[in-house]
């Protein structure tokens, strides 16, 4: 049954293209966990739209014996966080993007979405010792002027979230892409600081009420673990120091790539 909502904000986190630190996925799940009256109301089956060797179904045990298979799908959840919210989460489809996008835009239109936000994380030349920057993309100049910190220089391959963002804008629904800039040397690990940064932006731009206390505790633990890892890799620690001193140009791109790969393997 379709929920009855008033000018809801649509929050979308579709994984598969790039989501450094699992920033988008974890932000969406954190938001769902805080929604008042959260209610799953729909799902979009993807078993015919994904490469099942890349996006595999999952299996779980029921009653300790019976196996249950869950096929790839998008989950739609409605609730309130000071205002009505619809959260869409799940993997990126492999096929029929135009049809898939049109159908999601139809869903947003039927729900009466007043605005939309897509969430993700990008690996960046930043330090974990500093606040996580969040860059944005917007569907219109007026929207960009409202949020600031817009990234307008990227051209090239993209993911379904950007395709959806553009389609929503063309349908008259203001859409913003929020991208947490996650330190590249820990981009393969869940990043509570990135989640917090995205939630703060949703609170600021969408007027959502979110709690951050538990995340603040996780961030302390996260920072301690990263520092422990750096203590065992002085070469990577030197790279972090160079980033903080804004002298990273002294380190070659090949060196940076090699150190990132080695660090992630070690983790």
For each residue, the residues with C-beta under 8 A, 3 or more apart:
1: 41
2: 41 42 110 111
3: 39 41 78 86 111
4:
5: 8 78 84 86 111 112
6: 83 84 112
7: 83 84 112 114
8: 5 78 83 84 85 86 111 112 113 114
9: 83 84 85 86 113 114 115 116 117 206 207 208
10: 85 86 88 108 111 113 115 116 117 168 173
11: 28 31 85 86 87 88 116 117 119 202 206
12: 28 87 88 89 116 117 118 119 161 164
13: 19 24 25 27 28 87 88 89 118 119 120 161
14: 17 24 74 88 89 90 91 92 118 159 160 161 164
15: 19 24 25 90 91 92
16: 19 55 91 92 159 160
17: 14 92 120 158 159 160 161
18: 120 121 122 123 159
19: 13 15 16 22 23 24 25 120 121
20: 23 120 121 122 123 124 180 182 184 187 188 191 194
21: 26 121 180 182 186 187 189 190 191 194 195
22: 19 25 26 121 190 191
23: 19 20 26 27 119 120 121 180 182 191 194 195 197 198
24: 13 14 15 19 27 28 118 119 120 121 161 180 198
25: 13 15 19 22 28 29 89
26: 21 22 23 29 30 190 191 192 194 195
27: 13 23 24 30 31 119 194 195 198 199 202
28: 11 12 13 24 25 31 32 87 89 119
29: 25 26 32 33 89
30: 26 27 33 34 195 199 210 215
31: 11 27 28 34 35 81 85 87 199 202 208 210
32: 28 29 35 38 77 79 87 89
33: 29 30 38
34: 30 31 81 210 211
35: 31 32 38 77 78 79 80 81 85 87
36: 79 80 81
37: 79 80
38: 32 33 35 77 78 79
39: 3 77 78 79
40: 43 75 76 77
41: 1 2 3 76 77 78
42: 2 75 76 107
43: 40 73 74 75 76
44: 73 74 76 90 103 104
45: 48 71 72 73
46: 49 50 55 71 72 73 74 90 91 93
47: 50 52 57 71 72 73
48: 45 95
49: 46 93 94 95 96 100
50: 46 47 54 55 72 91 92 93 94 95
51: 54 55 94
52: 47 55 56 57 72
53: 56
54: 50 51 94
55: 16 46 50 51 52 72 91 92 94
56: 52 53
57: 47 52 69 70 71 72
58: 69 70
59: 67 68 69 70
60: 67 68 70
61: 64 65 66 67 68
62: 65 66 67 68
63: 66
64: 61
65: 61 62
66: 61 62 63
67: 59 60 61 62
68: 59 60 61 62
69: 57 58 59
70: 57 58 59 60 73
71: 45 46 47 57
72: 45 46 47 50 52 55 57 90 91
73: 43 44 45 46 47 70 90
74: 14 43 44 46 88 89 90 91
75: 40 42 43 88 89 90
76: 40 41 42 43 44 86 87 88 107
77: 32 35 38 39 40 41 86 87 89
78: 3 5 8 35 38 39 41 84 85 86 87
79: 32 35 36 37 38 39 84 85 87
80: 35 36 37 83 84 85
81: 31 34 35 36 85 208 209 210
82: 207 208 209
83: 6 7 8 9 80 206 207 208
84: 5 6 7 8 9 78 79 80
85: 8 9 10 11 31 35 78 79 80 81 208
86: 3 5 8 9 10 11 76 77 78 111 113
87: 11 12 13 28 31 32 35 76 77 78 79
88: 10 11 12 13 14 74 75 76 104
89: 12 13 14 25 28 29 32 74 75 77
90: 14 15 44 46 72 73 74 75
91: 14 15 16 46 50 55 72 74
92: 14 15 16 17 50 55 159 160
93: 46 49 50 96 97 100 160
94: 49 50 51 54 55
95: 48 49 50
96: 49 93 99 100
97: 93 100 101 160 163
98: 101 102
99: 96 102 103
100: 49 93 96 97 103 104 160
101: 97 98 104 105 160 163 164 167
102: 98 99 105 106 167
103: 44 99 100 106 107
104: 44 88 100 101 107 108 164 167
105: 101 102 108 109 164 167 168 171 173
106: 102 103 109 110
107: 42 76 103 104 110 111
108: 10 104 105 111 113 116 168 171 173
109: 105 106 112 113 171 173
110: 2 106 107
111: 2 3 5 8 10 86 107 108
112: 5 6 7 8 109
113: 8 9 10 86 108 109 116 168 173
114: 7 8 9 173 174
115: 9 10 173 174 175 176 206
116: 9 10 11 12 108 113 165 168 173 174 175 176
117: 9 10 11 12 175 176 177 178 202 205 206
118: 12 13 14 24 161 162 164 165 175 176 177 178
119: 11 12 13 23 24 27 28 161 177 178 198
120: 13 17 18 19 20 23 24 159 161 177 178 179 180
121: 18 19 20 21 22 23 24 179 180 181 182 187 191 194
122: 18 20 135 179 180 181 182
123: 18 20 182 183 184 187 260
124: 20 133 181 182 183 184
125: 184 243 248 256
126: 130 132 133 181 182 183 243
127: 130 183 240 243 244
128: 183 186 193 223 226 240
129: 223 240 244
130: 126 127 244
131: 193 197
132: 126 180 181 182 191 193 194 196 197
133: 124 126 149 180 181 197
134: 149 178 179 180 181 197 198 201
135: 122 149 150 151 178 179 181
136: 144 147 148 149 150 151 176 177 178 179 201
137: 150 151 152 154 162 165 176 177 179
138: 141 143 144 147 150 174 175 176 177
139: 143 165 166 168 169 170 174 175 176
140: 143 144 169 174
141: 138 144 145
142: 145 146
143: 138 139 140 146 147 174 175 176
144: 136 138 140 141 147 148 150 152
145: 141 142 148
146: 142 143 205
147: 136 138 143 144 150 176 205
148: 136 144 145
149: 133 134 135 136
150: 135 136 137 138 144 147
151: 135 136 137 154 179
152: 137 144
153:
154: 137 151
155:
156:
157:
158: 17 162 163
159: 14 16 17 18 92 120 162 163
160: 14 16 17 92 93 97 100 101 163 164
161: 12 13 14 17 24 118 119 120 164 165 177
162: 118 137 158 159 165 166 177
163: 97 101 158 159 160 166 167
164: 12 14 101 104 105 118 160 161 167 168 175
165: 116 118 137 139 161 162 168 169 175 176 177
166: 139 162 163 169 170 175
167: 101 102 104 105 163 164 170 171
168: 10 105 108 113 116 139 164 165 171 173 174 175
169: 139 140 165 166 172 173 174 175
170: 139 166 167
171: 105 108 109 167 168
172: 169
173: 10 105 108 109 113 114 115 116 168 169
174: 114 115 116 138 139 140 143 168 169
175: 115 116 117 118 138 139 143 164 165 166 168 169
176: 115 116 117 118 136 137 138 139 143 147 165 205
177: 117 118 119 120 136 137 138 161 162 165
178: 117 118 119 120 134 135 136 198 201 202 205
179: 120 121 122 134 135 136 137 151
180: 20 21 23 24 120 121 122 132 133 134 191 194 195 197 198
181: 121 122 124 126 132 133 134 135
182: 20 21 23 121 122 123 124 126 132 186 187 191 194
183: 123 124 126 127 128 186 187 240 243
184: 20 123 124 125 187 256 260
185: 236 239 240 259 260 263 264
186: 21 128 182 183 189 191 226 263 267
187: 20 21 121 123 182 183 184 191 260 264
188: 20 264 267
189: 21 186 267
190: 21 22 26
191: 20 21 22 23 26 121 132 180 182 186 187 194 195 222
192: 26 195 196 215 218 219 222
193: 128 131 132 196 197 219 222 223
194: 20 21 23 26 27 121 132 180 182 191 197 198
195: 21 23 26 27 30 180 191 192 198 199 215
196: 132 192 193 199 200 212 215 216 219
197: 23 131 132 133 134 180 193 194 200 201
198: 23 24 27 119 134 178 180 194 195 201 202
199: 27 30 31 195 196 202 203 210 212 215
200: 196 197 203 204 212
201: 134 136 178 197 198 204 205
202: 11 27 31 117 178 198 199 205 206 208 210
203: 199 200 206 207 208 209 210
204: 200 201
205: 117 146 147 176 178 201 202
206: 9 11 83 115 117 202 203
207: 9 82 83 203
208: 9 31 81 82 83 85 202 203
209: 81 82 203
210: 30 31 34 81 199 202 203
211: 34 214
212: 196 199 200 215 216
213: 216 217
214: 211 217 218
215: 30 192 195 196 199 212 218 219
216: 196 212 213 219 220
217: 213 214 220 221
218: 192 214 215 221 222
219: 192 193 196 215 216 222 223
220: 216 217 223 224
221: 217 218 224 225
222: 191 192 193 218 219 225 226
223: 128 129 193 219 220 226 227
224: 220 221 227 228
225: 221 222 228 229
226: 128 186 222 223 229 230
227: 223 224 230 231
228: 224 225 231 232
229: 225 226 232 233 236 263 266 267
230: 226 227 233 234 236 237 240
231: 227 228 234 237
232: 228 229 266
233: 229 230 236 237 262 263 266
234: 230 231 237 238
235: 238 239 259
236: 185 229 230 233 239 240 259 262 263
237: 230 231 233 234 240 241
238: 234 235 241 242
239: 185 235 236 242 243 248 251 255 256 259
240: 127 128 129 183 185 230 236 237 243 244
241: 237 238 244 245
242: 238 239 245 247 248 250 251
243: 125 126 127 183 239 240 246 248
244: 127 129 130 240 241
245: 241 242
246: 243
247: 242 250
248: 125 239 242 243 251 256
249:
250: 242 247
251: 239 242 248 255 256
252: 255 256
253: 256 257
254: 257 258
255: 239 251 252 258 259
256: 125 184 239 248 251 252 253 259 260
257: 253 254 260 261
258: 254 255 261 262
259: 185 235 236 239 255 256 262 263
260: 123 184 185 187 256 257 263 264
261: 257 258 264 265
262: 233 236 258 259 265 266
263: 185 186 229 233 236 259 260 266 267
264: 185 187 188 260 261 267
265: 261 262
266: 229 232 233 262 263
267: 186 188 189 229 263 264
